[in-house]
Amino acid sequence: RFSRLEILPSPSLFFAGMEGSVLPIAVAHGEGRAEFADIASAEAAQQAGLVAARYLDGHGRVAEKYPYNPNGSALAITGLTTADGRATIMMPHPERVFRSVTHSWHPDEWGEDGPWLRMFRNARVWTG
């Protein structure tokens, strides 16, 4: 199954230059949600700019419920990063859709590389 993620402005080195992107992503299971002590903690992470990605529904709105938010993460959070951007955690699975051929449909202008390949190239540049 596929969902859509919005990449938010954050210090994540993985998402450098991807802010504002809305990308399809593979969802294999419902585990891996972001858990916080309370909603105020989730909001604090968002206000601090540490939320790197969140689920969107089919209309581009923040997805609070299944099926667009498959694991029920608070505020639709699906990616968090550290303040220095060197560590980013996320669910679902960009490694499953970094090539265009892995998508059931994609715009012709994508060519061979899907938009998630940028995340892996960003990591390589940073380590380079």
C-alpha positions in Angstrom: 0.0 0.0 0.0 1.1 3.6 -0.7 0.7 6.7 1.4 1.9 10.3 0.8 4.4 12.2 2.9 5.1 15.8 3.2 8.7 16.8 3.8 8.9 19.6 6.3 11.7 22.1 6.9 14.1 20.6 9.4 17.8 20.3 10.0 17.8 16.7 8.7 20.7 16.1 6.4 18.7 13.4 4.7 16.0 15.8 3.6 18.2 18.7 2.6 16.6 20.5 -0.4 13.4 18.3 -0.2 11.3 20.7 2.0 7.8 21.1 0.7 7.9 17.9 -1.4 4.8 15.6 -1.2 5.9 12.1 -2.2 4.4 8.7 -2.4 5.8 6.1 -0.1 5.5 2.4 0.6 3.7 1.3 3.8 4.3 -2.3 4.7 2.8 -2.4 8.2 1.3 -0.3 11.0 4.2 -0.5 13.4 6.7 2.3 14.1 4.6 5.2 15.1 6.0 8.2 16.8 5.0 8.0 20.5 5.1 11.0 22.8 4.3 11.4 26.5 1.4 13.7 25.5 0.2 15.8 22.6 2.1 18.8 24.1 5.4 16.9 23.6 4.5 16.2 20.0 3.6 19.8 19.4 6.9 20.9 21.0 8.9 18.7 18.6 6.9 20.2 15.7 7.5 23.8 16.9 11.2 23.0 17.4 11.5 22.1 13.7 12.4 18.5 14.5 9.4 16.9 12.6 10.9 16.0 9.2 7.9 14.3 7.6 4.2 13.7 8.2 1.4 11.8 6.5 -1.1 13.6 4.2 -4.5 12.4 3.1 -5.6 12.3 -0.5 -6.6 16.0 -0.4 -3.2 17.2 1.0 -4.4 17.6 4.6 -2.5 16.3 7.6 -3.7 12.7 8.0 -4.7 11.9 11.6 -6.5 8.6 10.9 -6.2 5.3 9.1 -5.7 4.6 6.2 -3.7 7.7 5.4 -2.0 7.6 8.8 -1.5 3.8 8.9 0.0 3.6 12.4 -1.9 6.4 14.2 1.1 8.7 14.8 0.2 11.9 16.7 0.0 14.9 14.4 0.6 12.5 11.5 4.3 12.6 12.4 6.3 10.0 10.5 9.8 11.4 10.6 11.8 13.0 13.4 15.3 14.4 13.4 17.9 15.5 15.9 18.7 19.2 16.3 22.0 18.8 14.4 20.2 16.8 11.6 22.7 13.9 11.7 20.1 11.3 12.8 16.7 11.0 11.3 14.2 8.3 12.1 11.1 7.5 10.0 8.5 5.1 9.1 7.5 4.1 6.4 10.0 2.8 3.8 11.7 5.1 1.3 14.3 2.3 0.5 11.4 0.4 -1.2 10.5 3.2 -3.7 13.7 5.0 -4.7 13.4 3.9 -8.3 10.6 4.9 -10.6 9.9 1.4 -11.7 8.8 0.5 -8.1 5.8 2.8 -8.4 2.6 1.6 -10.0 2.5 5.0 -11.8 4.9 7.9 -12.0 5.3 11.0 -14.1 7.5 10.6 -17.2 9.8 13.4 -16.1 11.0 11.2 -13.1 13.0 9.1 -15.5 14.7 6.1 -13.8 15.2 7.7 -10.4 12.3 8.2 -8.0 12.2 11.3 -5.8 13.3 9.3 -2.7 16.7 8.7 -4.2 17.6 12.3 -3.2 17.4 11.3 0.4 20.1 8.6 -0.1 22.2 11.0 -2.3 22.0 13.6 0.5 23.4 11.1 2.9 26.2 10.2 0.5 27.1 13.8 0.0 27.2 14.4 3.7 29.5 11.4 4.4 31.6 12.2 1.3 
